[in-house]
């Protein structure tokens, strides 16, 4: 038996235009797109129909698993709670970020993140999840245990994205030591002397580990066909290093210089959706809106607020004249899908997966009314 659904009277956001009409979904794929008046099926009443969102970098899952210091939730229950919030935010494909390489200030251990990875795999195999989940490993290359922890995922085929990052003081996100102090000194309740010793230790770890860990993990990823991302690049030298390592996604460049160099090198430039909505970076780095205005922004990520992804897509066109709604929607669907090799989804086009979201906009805020993944309603 063939399964067919008709979604009619919708404002359909295509790759480069918005049309009024209907979409026919058959056996999980988009079978037809018709413009003009249509009858039958589910009447959208003029609501938008956009492709399901593709989220590449969200730290949201860890908060469900470790909601308070020393508190651990059931891993599968944490994944289910995270998945519910992700799906009802219009996200149909999500790369859950798990940390690899931890320091003494971390409240979680490598084994905790492996438990979450197992729960993601079990959730997908058991058809318990609304969105499709992949794993994104955030590798803190300065950490002593980074390569050993990376080895815990050596046979996990849900790992599709790996980012190489170094949060040690004096570089990248924390070039400004005052910003680093504002984050860590207060977080760890350190005295001035203890903070200086903490910084010296972190910088020594980076000098000892970063280069060799980057090279080891990059080589392993190339061997397994895993997409690589850089993180917090600040200079042209950082970008040149990323190019040499076969990086395809530039996550959260901290300067316009680095973003422009990444774009010119053919990388997809990714910034945080909260940065767009708030109007700037919480760390004081370059604004995502500035990158959009300079044509140096390709992909948006919800980072720590799932709903910010769809919110930023409908908001960006209001604050940046050169960005249309179809172009903004592509930043949260088509572009991240293409950057990670998922060419079967990310846009409303015949033959693509029927990952779809019905959206109404009220007072400039998108309201997610329905979500389909592969033609099946999941929210």
C-alpha positions in Angstrom: 0.0 0.0 0.0 1.3 3.4 -1.0 1.0 6.2 1.6 0.0 9.7 0.4 -0.6 13.0 2.1 -1.6 16.3 0.5 -0.7 19.6 2.2 -2.7 22.4 0.6 -3.2 26.1 0.7 0.3 26.7 2.0 3.0 29.4 1.5 5.7 27.0 0.3 9.3 28.2 1.0 11.4 26.8 -1.9 15.1 27.1 -2.4 14.9 30.5 -4.0 11.2 31.7 -3.8 8.0 31.4 -2.0 4.9 30.1 -3.8 1.3 29.5 -2.8 0.1 26.0 -3.5 0.3 22.4 -2.3 2.7 19.6 -1.8 2.0 15.9 -2.3 3.9 13.5 -0.1 4.1 9.9 -1.1 5.9 7.1 0.7 8.0 9.5 2.7 9.2 11.6 -0.3 8.0 14.8 -1.9 6.1 13.6 -5.0 4.7 16.8 -6.4 4.6 20.6 -5.9 1.6 22.5 -7.4 1.0 26.2 -7.4 -2.3 28.0 -7.3 -5.6 27.0 -5.8 -5.9 23.4 -4.6 -8.4 21.3 -2.8 -8.3 18.3 -0.5 -5.7 17.2 2.0 -4.7 19.2 5.0 -5.6 22.9 4.6 -2.8 25.1 5.9 -4.9 28.3 5.8 -2.0 30.2 4.4 0.6 29.0 6.9 4.2 28.6 5.8 5.6 25.2 4.8 9.3 25.0 5.1 11.8 22.1 5.0 12.7 20.3 8.3 15.6 22.0 10.0 19.0 20.5 10.1 20.9 21.2 13.4 24.7 20.6 13.4 25.9 21.8 16.8 23.7 21.6 19.9 24.9 21.3 23.4 21.3 20.9 24.6 21.3 17.2 25.4 23.9 17.3 28.1 21.7 19.7 30.2 19.0 17.0 30.3 21.4 14.3 31.4 23.3 16.4 34.0 20.7 19.1 35.0 22.5 19.9 38.3 26.0 19.2 39.7 26.4 15.5 40.5 22.8 14.8 39.3 22.6 12.2 36.5 19.3 11.4 34.6 18.5 8.2 32.9 20.4 8.5 29.5 17.5 7.3 27.3 15.0 9.5 29.2 17.4 12.5 28.7 17.6 11.8 25.0 13.8 11.5 24.7 13.3 14.8 26.5 15.9 16.5 24.3 14.4 15.0 21.2 10.9 16.2 22.1 12.1 19.8 22.4 14.2 19.6 19.2 11.4 18.1 17.1 8.7 20.6 18.3 11.2 23.4 17.3 11.0 22.2 13.7 14.3 20.3 13.7 14.1 16.9 11.9 17.8 16.1 11.7 20.1 16.8 14.6 23.8 16.3 15.3 24.0 15.9 19.1 27.2 17.4 20.4 29.1 15.2 22.8 32.3 16.2 24.5 35.6 14.4 23.9 38.5 15.6 26.0 37.6 16.9 29.5 39.4 18.9 32.2 39.1 18.8 35.9 36.4 21.5 36.0 34.0 19.3 34.0 31.0 17.8 35.9 30.8 14.9 33.4 33.3 12.2 32.4 34.0 10.4 29.1 31.9 7.5 30.3 28.9 9.8 30.7 29.1 10.9 27.1 29.5 7.4 25.9 26.3 6.5 27.7 24.5 9.3 25.9 25.9 8.1 22.6 24.6 4.6 23.3 21.2 6.0 24.2 21.1 7.9 20.9 21.9 4.7 19.0 19.3 2.7 21.0 16.7 5.4 20.5 17.2 5.4 16.7 17.2 1.6 16.4 14.1 1.3 18.6 12.2 4.0 16.5 11.7 6.0 19.7 12.8 9.4 18.4 11.0 12.0 16.5 14.0 13.6 14.8 16.8 11.7 13.1 19.9 11.9 15.4 23.5 11.8 14.5 26.5 12.3 16.7 28.9 15.3 16.6 32.0 14.9 18.7 33.4 18.2 20.1 37.1 17.3 20.5 39.0 19.6 23.0 42.4 18.9 21.5 44.3 20.5 24.3 43.0 18.0 26.9 45.3 15.1 27.8 42.6 12.5 27.4 41.2 13.7 24.0 42.6 11.0 21.7 41.8 8.2 24.2 38.2 9.4 24.6 37.9 9.8 20.8 38.7 6.1 20.6 35.5 5.2 22.5 33.6 6.0 19.3 35.9 4.1 16.8 33.1 1.8 15.6 30.1 4.2 16.0 28.7 4.9 12.6 26.3 7.6 13.9 29.3 9.8 14.3 29.1 12.0 11.2 30.7 15.3 12.4 33.8 16.0 14.5 34.9 19.5 15.5 38.5 20.4 16.6 38.6 23.0 19.3 41.0 24.5 21.8 39.5 26.7 24.6 42.8 27.4 26.3 43.4 31.1 27.3 45.0 33.6 25.0 43.7 32.3 21.7 40.6 31.8 19.5 37.4 32.4 21.6 39.5 33.6 24.5 42.1 35.9 23.0 41.0 38.4 25.5 42.1 37.1 28.9 39.6 39.3 30.6 36.8 37.5 28.9 38.4 34.2 29.9 38.6 35.4 33.5 35.0 36.5 33.5 34.0 33.0 32.4 36.3 30.7 34.4 37.3 32.7 37.4 33.7 33.1 38.5 32.7 29.6 37.4 35.4 27.9 39.4 35.5 30.5 42.2 39.3 31.0 41.9 41.5 33.5 43.6 43.8 35.7 41.5 46.8 33.4 42.2 44.8 30.2 41.6 43.5 31.7 38.3 47.0 32.5 37.1 48.0 28.9 37.9 44.9 27.6 36.1 45.8 29.6 33.0 49.4 28.4 33.0 48.3 24.8 33.2 45.8 25.2 30.4 48.3 26.9 28.1 50.9 24.2 28.9 48.3 21.5 28.0 47.6 23.2 24.7 51.3 23.5 23.9 51.8 19.8 24.7 48.7 18.3 23.0 46.9 20.5 20.5 48.9 20.0 17.3 49.4 16.3 17.6 45.8 15.6 18.7 44.5 17.6 15.8 46.6 15.7 13.3 45.7 12.3 14.9 41.9 12.9 14.9 41.8 14.6 11.5 43.6 11.6 10.0 41.1 9.2 11.7 38.1 11.1 10.4 39.4 11.2 6.8 39.8 7.5 7.0 36.2 7.0 8.2 34.6 9.6 5.9 33.6 11.8 8.9 33.1 15.5 8.2 35.5 17.8 10.0 34.8 21.2 11.5 37.1 23.8 13.0 36.0 25.9 16.0 36.6 29.5 17.0 39.1 30.3 14.3 40.3 33.9 14.7 43.1 34.5 12.2 44.0 33.6 8.7 46.7 31.3 10.1 44.0 29.3 11.9 42.0 29.0 8.6 45.1 27.9 6.7 45.7 25.2 9.3 42.0 24.1 8.9 42.4 24.0 5.1 45.4 21.8 5.5 43.4 19.4 7.7 40.6 19.1 5.2 38.1 21.1 7.3 34.6 21.5 5.6 32.8 23.6 8.3 34.0 26.7 10.1 32.2 26.8 13.4 31.8 30.1 15.2 34.7 32.1 13.7 35.5 34.9 16.1 36.4 37.6 13.6 35.3 38.8 10.2 38.8 38.1 8.9 38.6 34.4 9.8 35.0 34.1 8.5 35.9 35.7 5.1 39.0 33.5 4.8 36.9 30.4 5.6 34.3 31.3 3.1 36.9 32.0 0.4 38.4 28.6 1.1 35.1 26.9 0.4 34.1 26.0 3.9 30.6 26.4 5.2 30.6 29.2 7.8 28.5 28.4 10.8 27.3 30.8 13.5 25.0 30.6 16.4 21.3 31.4 16.0 21.2 32.9 19.6 23.9 35.3 18.3 21.4 36.4 15.5 18.5 36.8 17.8 20.4 38.6 20.6 22.3 40.8 18.2 25.7 39.7 19.2 28.0 37.1 20.7 27.8 36.5 24.5 31.7 36.2 24.4 32.1 39.6 22.7 33.3 38.1 19.4 32.0 39.0 15.9 28.3 39.3 15.4 26.5 36.8 13.2 24.5 39.6 11.7 27.7 41.4 10.6 28.8 38.2 8.9 25.4 37.9 7.1 25.7 41.5 6.0 29.2 40.7 4.6 28.0 37.6 2.8 30.1 35.4 5.1 27.4 33.3 6.7 26.1 30.0 5.4 24.8 27.9 8.3 23.0 28.7 11.6 23.0 26.4 14.7 20.8 26.6 17.7 23.8 25.9 19.9 22.1 25.9 23.4 18.5 27.0 22.6 16.7 24.6 20.1 13.9 27.1 19.2 16.4 29.8 18.3 17.1 28.0 15.0 13.7 28.6 13.5 13.4 31.9 15.2 16.6 33.2 13.6 15.5 32.0 10.2 12.4 34.2 10.3 14.2 37.0 12.1 17.3 37.3 9.9 15.5 38.7 6.9 14.0 41.4 9.1 17.3 42.7 10.2 19.5 42.1 7.2 18.2 43.6 3.9 20.2 41.3 1.6 18.8 38.1 3.3 15.4 36.8 1.9 13.3 34.3 3.8 14.2 31.5 1.4 17.9 32.3 1.8 17.6 32.4 5.6 15.7 29.1 5.7 18.4 27.5 3.6 20.9 28.4 6.4 19.0 26.1 8.7 18.1 23.3 6.3 19.7 23.0 2.8 23.1 24.4 3.6 23.8 22.3 6.8 22.5 19.2 5.0 24.9 19.8 2.1 27.8 20.5 4.3 27.5 17.1 6.0 26.7 15.1 2.8 23.0 14.7 3.5 21.8 15.4 -0.1 18.5 13.6 0.4 17.0 16.4 2.6 17.1 20.1 3.4 14.7 21.6 0.8 11.2 21.2 -0.6 11.9 19.7 -4.0 10.5 16.6 -5.8 12.3 13.5 -4.7 13.7 14.9 -1.5 12.7 13.5 1.9 9.4 14.8 3.2 10.9 16.5 6.2 8.5 19.4 6.6 7.4 22.0 9.1 4.1 24.0 9.2 4.8 27.5 10.6 2.5 30.4 11.4 4.2 33.7 12.3 2.6 35.7 15.2 4.1 39.0 16.2 7.3 38.2 14.5 7.7 34.9 16.3 7.3 31.6 14.3 4.8 29.2 15.8 5.5 25.5 14.9 2.2 23.9 14.2 3.1 20.5 12.7 6.3 18.6 11.9 6.8 15.6 9.5 9.9 13.4 9.2 9.9 11.3 6.0 6.2 11.9 5.6 5.3 10.8 9.1 3.9 13.4 11.5 6.1 13.5 14.5 4.9 16.7 16.2 
